[in-house]
Amino acid sequence: MNTSLYQEKLQKMRDVAESHLVQPSVVEPILQTVEELFYELQVHQIELEMQNEELLRLQRDLDRERARYFDLYEFAPVGYFTLTKEGLILQTNLVASNMLGVTRNEMINQPIIRFVSSEYQDIYYLHLKQLIKTGGSQSCDLKMMKNDGSQFWGHLAANADLDDERNCIFRIVMSDITAQKVAEKVLQEALQHLENTVATTEEEMGSIKKEMSEVESALNVLVKRKGVDMTATQSALTEGVAATVQPFIEKLKRENIRQNQANFIAALEINLKHLVGIYGSTNSSTIGSTSGLTPTEIQVASLIRNGLSTKEIAITLNISADTVSTHRKHIRKKLGLDGKQVNLFSHLLAAI
């Protein structure tokens, strides 16, 4: 309250005090002075009483503000610290005490670095150094250590200030962000899984493209061969696509892939059907019915012909290596190679 406002308020109090008194009647001059003095004393008394009431009101208002500040400071959803320039705790609130599992009396004059996990203490010192250097607000995420040895993620926001004696102090607000850090980790793992899935899908798509290229090459070879019956060529193309390419396309369509990848697969399937429609035969029999191989054995034979190892075939078809070995034995037997010193890969390659 400035001087002019204070003087104005005192004048108003005097006016009110005078209104409570009856104006003195005209008496003898010698008594008039006494009455004037008495009047002034009464006015002054009323002024003092009014000032006293105003002081009491201000005191009550101050007490309410102190109680409100106490509640805000003690029961805020974050921890508060006041530190010396050297990092010693001068003051803290109840929430910070509960976060660290230490009573406030035990925390006073203790270095706050005591409650920072050892692997993050260097980050804290750099944070404090930057705060001293710039004087501006600084924040960092640290793993904090509770009194029982357990840890939690804390976000610390700090400001430099001066106390009543003009000494440098730091005021720090600490929030528990453990749940946020856990959510970030889960999200990162999900993104990594998605990237791995995309990479696997792209690899399988490359395998499909390779298969299509080989089918096209086989078609060109068959067309150029003299004396090859066109009907047999058409049947071979249709059977080869149905047995060696289409199963991989169907497998990819069942995978959890991105929209642009799904569009690419759909385009591949449409183009493949277009090629089969032009060069293939719709009434041809399958390789399985011709050679006696099952659909799975046809897929395994196709991958063997492409130079894949037993382990690579198992990963591609999502079956065990033992199962692949069993299929290889059945293929050799059905192709009449059982007991012969003939390489299955060479035989399949020569059969194109």
N, C-alpha and C positions, 0 to 999 in steps of 0.2 A: 504494500500500500504506500503510494508516494505522499509527500508532505501536503500538497494542495488538497488531495482527496481527504486526508486525515483532518485537516483544518476545517474543511467544509462539513465533515461529519460531526466534529465537535460543535460547530455553530448550530447545526440542526438539533443536536442534543440539548443545547442551551435554550433554543427556542421552545422545545417541548417542555423543558423544565420550567421555564417562565410561565408557560400556559397552565401549569398546575398550581400556581400561586395567585392569590387575589391581590389586585393592585392596592398599595397602601393609601389610606386617606390622608388628606392634608392636615397635618398637626403643626405644632409649634416647631420652629426651626431646629431647636436643640434635640427634639425627639426624632425628627426626620432623618438625621444622620444615623442614629442608632437603628432605626427601622430599615434604612437602606443597607447597612452592614448586615443586619439579620437576614434581609432578603437575599443578599448576595451569598451568604452562608448556606441558606436553604437551596438556592439554585445550584450552588457548587456541590452540595450533598446529593442532590438528584442527579447531577451530571456524573458524579462518581458512581452512583448506583447503576446508572445506565451503562457506563463504561464497563463496570464489573460484569453486568449481564452479557454484554457483547463479548468480553473476554471468555466468559464461561461457554458461550455458544461456539466461539472459535476453537476452544479447547475440545469440545465435544466433536466438532467437525474433524479436527486433527486426529483425535482418537479413532474415529471411524475410518479415516484414510489410512492410518497406520494398520488397522485391523485388515482392511482390504489388501494393502500391500503385503502384509504377512501371509494372507491366504494365497495371493497370486505367486509369491516367491516360494512358499513352502510346498504348495500342492499343484504346481504347474506340471504339465505332462513331460517336462524335460528337466535335466539336471543342471544346476547353476554352480559355477565355481568362481571365486575371486582369488587370483594368484599374485604373488610378488613377482618382480622382474626375474628372480632366480627360479621361479616355478613352484614355490611353496604355497600350499593351500591356506588362505586366510579365512575364507568363509565358504560355506556350501549349504545347499538346501536339503530337505528331507528326501526328495526324489533321488538326488545324486547319491546320498547315503545308502538308500535301498538298492540302487543299481549296482553298487560296488560291494554291498554286503558288509559295510563298516560303519560304526557309529560316527557321528560328526565330531565328537571330541577326539576320537582316534585319528581323524583325518587332518585336523588343524595342525599347521606347521609341518605336514608331511609333503614330500615332493610328489607331484601328481604323476611323475614318470614311474613311480612305484606301481601304479595301476595300469600301465601300458605294457602289453605283451612284448617280450624281449625282441622278437623279430620286427616289431614296428617302432621301436624306440628311436631309431635313426630318422624315420619319417617325422616323428614328433619333434625332434631337435631341429630339423630343417624348417618345420612349420613355425616353431618358436623364433628361430633366427630370422625368418622372413617377416614375422610380425614385428620384431624389434626394429628391423631395417626400414620397413615401409610405414609402420604405424597404422596401416589400413586393415580392414577386415580380412581374415584368413580362415580357411576351412580345410579339413582333411578327414579321411576315414581311417580309423585305427581299430585294432583288436584290443579290447580292454580286458583286464584280468580282475576277476572278483576275488574276494578274500578267501573263498573256498577253493580257488584254483581254476574254476570254470571260466570260460571266455565268452564274450559277446562282441558284436560289431557296434562301434560307436562313431557317430558323426559329430565332430567338434568344430564349432564356429566361434572364433575368438576376436576380441577387439581390445585395443590398448586404451588406457584411461589414466587419469591422475586422481590420487586420493586427496583428502583434506589437507595433507601436508605437502602436496605437489610431488609425491613420489609416484613413479610409474607402476601401474598395476595392470593385470590382464583379467578381463571378464570373459568366461567361456560358457557356452551353452552346449550341452551334450545330449544327443538323441540316440536311442537304441534302434539301429537299422538292421538288426539280424534278419528279420523276416524279409526285408527288401533284398539283402544279399543272397539269401536262399533262393528267392524267386529269380534273381538274375542268373544264378548258377543253373537252375532248372531250365530256364530259357536258352542259355548257352548250349546245354547238352542237347536240347531239342533241335536247335539250329544245326549242331554238328551231325546229329543223326540224319536230318533232312539232307544235308550236303552229301553224306555218305550214300544215302539212298539214290540221290540224283546221279552221283558218280557211277554207281553200279548200274543204274538204268541206262545211262549213256554208253557204258561198256557193252551192255547187252544189245543196244541198238546198233552199235558198231558191228557186233557179231552177225546181226540180221542183214546189215548192208553187205557184209562179206559173203554171207550165204547167197544173197540175191545176185551178187557179182559172179559167183561160181556157177549158179544156175544159168545165168545168161551166157557165160563162157561155154558151158556144156552144150547149150542150145546151138551156139555158133558152130561148135565142133561137129555136132550131130548133123546139122544142115549141110555142112561141107563134105561130109563123108559120102563117097560114091555108093550108090546102090542102097542107101538107107531108106527104108520105107517111111514116107511122111506121116502115115498114121501112127507108126511105132514111135516116131519122134514126138508127135503131139502127146501120145500117151505117157512117154517118159517124162516130158516136161510137166504135165499135170500131176503125175504121181510124185515126181521129185519135189515140187512145190508143196503139195499137200502133206508129204511125209517129213520133209526136212526144214521147211521155212515157216509154214503156217503155225505149227505148234509153238515156235518161239514168239511169233507175233501175239498169239493168244495169251501166252504167259506174261508178256510185257503189258498187255491190256489189263491184266488183273493186278498189276503192281500199282502202288500209290505214287503216281507221277504228276508232274506239273501239266497245266493245260496245253502249253505249247508243245511239250513232248507228246501228249496224247494226239494233238493235231498232226504231228510229224508221223506218228505210227499209223494214223488213219490214212494219211496220204500214201505211205508205203504200201498199205494193204490194198488201196484202190488201184494204184499203179500196177501192183503185182497181179491183181485180178484182171486188169486190162491186158497185160501181157499174156496171161493164160488164156483169156478169151480170144486173143488173136492167134496164138501159136499152139494152144493146148487143145485137148479133146475132153469133152464133158462126160463121155461114156466110157472112159478108160478105167481099168482096174487099178488098185493101189499097189504100191511096192510090196506091202505086207502080203497081199494075196498072191503076188507073183513069186516072191522069193521065200515066203513063209515066215518072214520076220514080223514081230509084233510092232505096234507104233513106237513103243519106247526103244526097242532094239534098232528101229530105223533111225531114230534121233541119235542114239549112241553111235551108230555106224557113220552117220553124217558128220558128227563131231570128230570121230577118229580120222575120217578122210580129210578133215580140215587141219589135222596135225595136233589136236589137243591131247594132253596126257590124261591118264585115268583120274588124277586129282582134279584137273581143270574141268573135265566132263562132270565129275561129281558136284563141283561147285555150281556149274552152269545149270544142271538139271535139278539141283537141290536134293541129291540122293547121296548115299554113302559110297565110298570108294570100293567096298566089297561088292556092293550091288552092281557097280559098273563092271567089275571084273567078271561077275557072273554073266552079265549080258554079253561081254566080249566072248566068253566061252560058247554061249548059245549061238552067237552070230557065226563064229568059225565052224561050228558043227552044221548049221543050216546052209552055209555056203560051201560045204564039202571040204573044208580046210582042216578038219580035226585030224591030228596025227601027222600033218604035213609040215615041212619046214618052210612055210610060206608066211611072209610078213603081212598081217591083216591090213595095215595102212597102205602098203604097196598094191595089194590086191584090189582094195576099194578104189584107189586112185586110178588103177589101170582099167577099172570097170566103167569109168565115166564115158 
